[in-house]
Amino acid sequence: MKTMRIAITGGKGGTGKSVISTSLAGYLSKKNSVLLVDADVDCPNDHLILSIERKKLKEVKQMIPKWNFDRCIKCGKCSEACKANAILQVKNKYPIFFREQCNGCGACLLVCPENAITKSSKTVGNIFVGKNQNLSFLSGELMPGELISELIVDSLKKEIKGNYDFILIDTAAGTHCDVIAALDGCNLALAVTEPTPLGEHDLDLILQLTKKLDIPTKIILNRSDIAKKSKIKQMAKNYGVEMISEIPYSKKIQQQYSKGELIKDKNIEKLAEKIEKMNKQ
């Protein structure tokens, strides 16, 4: 059996993406070696759903510039080069640096004519590990006030080591840089949505993205019975994408979720069986 790397994603937040990620990981880990990666680094919560006590593995550092004002000639070129507006230059004054704005691109170092800028660093996030019986777990978390989520996701993916039958990556909602970083290298994307106007709109966005990234995608329609699903089905047809699972609204799932229990649902169990069969083909 080869390693299957699956992203559980979705344009809209609140569709149940993390619930499905953790539940699917739970079912798959009964018969397979599974690694679940929580790449929603702005708001990681898979460890709470799985009752996993995370242990800090490492800090994630970002390069930031450091000035030697003995060499600085106050030319302002560093400020002109900074597209993140992290450097303010007032005429005849030394540069003022706003470290929270810095994205670590290093442009200021390249343009400084006097080599007055050197590399320093700041901690922007952390990587955690954990385990729940046969399920291995990795999680990244961006520190409050920091901006570059994709840096944490990239660092998180570098910690994926060892042999697994399945690697499940729970991405953030949306289609921005940290989601793209999480999707990169995946064999399959499962787009979680719901039959609402917002669900339809954001599903369209995520399907556009996975098409551009050339990642095979299937749709999971959560809370499938709360409204008409004809538009979701039409969208799936337009993109040539299969709706692999429909999960009706369930009070039992809500109760399990509110108690912090791993979700047990026949529809998610059937989804896990389909995924296992796909990996054997």
Secondary structure, 3 states (H helix, E strand, C coil): CCCEEEEEECCCCCCCHHHHHHHHHHHHCCCCCEEEEECCCCCCCHHHHCCCCCEEEEEEEEEEEEECCCCCCCCCHHHHHCCCCCEECCCCCCCEECCCCCCCCCHHHHHCCCCCEEEEEEEEEEEEEEEECCEEEEEEEECCCCCCHHHHHHHHHHCCCCCCCEEEEECCCCCCHHHHHHHCCCCEEEEEECCCHHHHHHHHHHHHHHHHCCCCEEEEEECCCCCCCHHHHHHHHHHCCEEEEEECCCHHHHHHHHCCCCCCCHHHHHHHHHHHHHHHC
